Amino acid sequence: MKQKLSTQFSVGFALIVLVTVALISLAANFFISRQFQKYVEEQQKAFSDGLAEALSDQYDASNDQWNLDYIHGFGMYALNDGYIIKLYDNEHSVVWDAENHDMTLCHQVMNTIIQRMETQKPEVKGTFVTHCYDLSQNGSPVGHADISYYSPYYFNENDFRFIDALNRILLVIGLLSLIGAVIAGFVLARRISRPISRVTELTREISGGNYDIRFESGAGTKELEALAAAVNQMAETLGKQENLRKRLTTDMAHELRTPLANVSSHLEAIIEGVWEPTPERLQSCYDEITRLSATISDLEKLRQIENENLKLTKEPVDLFELAQDVRTSFEKELQMKHLNCFVEGDSCIISGDKRRLYQIIFNLLSNAVKYSCDGRDIHIRITEAPKSAILTVEDDGIGIPPEELQLIFERFYRTDRSRNRKTGGSGIGLTIVKSLVQAHGGTVRAENKETRGSRFIVTLPKNG
Ligand code: ADP
């Protein structure tokens, strides 16, 4: 049967305390009782010895007389305490005998002691034992005394009361500790179980799709705080992924629908005979299909980069040379738009994947060409820092709204400026650039130039 944490803790604590208190009580009881018995036994022996000594003092050698008044008072006092005295002189004649003096009281005292001990301390198995003392005064014998008392020891009412009080104290301490333990166990368990239950609730909500909730453990415990942080991070990551997935689906649908709708409306008009299938119209359909293919191939590339744990085949690559190669591949586009593209800097060798580095420069230059107005300049610059190489691609084009500088690296993100221009991009090129740069251990950022156009700065570690 599954039990609540608070029950388990309370029961566990209670059991521990119960066992501890029981052990302490037993041990205390055992040792205190033993010590007390020993103490009482010694006390009784000492008292009996004291009695004998006091008796011997009551003999007056000058007139060969015993102080009977004193002995009587003394004997009765001792009798009430459980000591039965019989005093003899040197001639063995009885001087004073408690039994003779008050037989009834003697038996009453003896019976009370025997009964009390047999009922309350039967394990002692004692009996009245007579201890014989030779009495002397200044070294000369004056008589002898028989002192009987319950041996090895006996407890009077006060002694029993003391033992009872002791047991009661131990019992009260035990009970209080037990209650304390149950409360402590309960409180502690609640402190732990509350955040755990909350985590269960939250993870249930998260699995139901609510990623905005955040968890605060408030327990002040390191492990629970770490749990809270992990749950929050999980919710945040899942939320981001969910948003990305939603946006991806919407954007993808949008990106694919527009060119398809164009092609289909053109073809429909041609089939229905509304339009002549002129080479221009067919070309326009062909262009749309090419754009679609390009988007799909970009998506393919991105999937590869992001999903397949991109493996780089590293080799020494001269970035300057590579930039020149990319520039050459854009010769036709540059000419068509009358753009001047300058590759500046010096040879700079870094360790990287040549094909992927080519792709980075290619995508950046492709954008620079796309978003430049006719007849402008484009600068590709390679600068060397002690541990890294910096590649800058600058254009005099349409620029990027400052608030969107971060966003353009997200997949399918296109600024309104670029959408309005119908430049035919898909919004994936920069996402590919960012993934490839990160795979090389570098960073990429975009900024607007002071005058006009934008600047993309890629920093790549030389030994990345
Ligand atoms: P696209 O295929 O749309 O160019 P990218 O991921 O390469 O996709 O770029 C994302 C968006 O960033 C572009 O649509 C455009 O709005 C903006 N952008 C990228 N490069 C430039 C640039 N050189 N000048 C102005 N805007 C740019």
Boltz pocket constraint, residues with backbone or C-beta under 6 A from the ligand:
constraints:
  - pocket:
      binder: B
      contacts: [[A, 363], [A, 364], [A, 367], [A, 368], [A, 370], [A, 371], [A, 395], [A, 397], [A, 398], [A, 399], [A, 400], [A, 408], [A, 409], [A, 410], [A, 413], [A, 414], [A, 415], [A, 416], [A, 417], [A, 418], [A, 419], [A, 424], [A, 425], [A, 426], [A, 427], [A, 428], [A, 429], [A, 430], [A, 431], [A, 454]]
      max_distance: 6.0
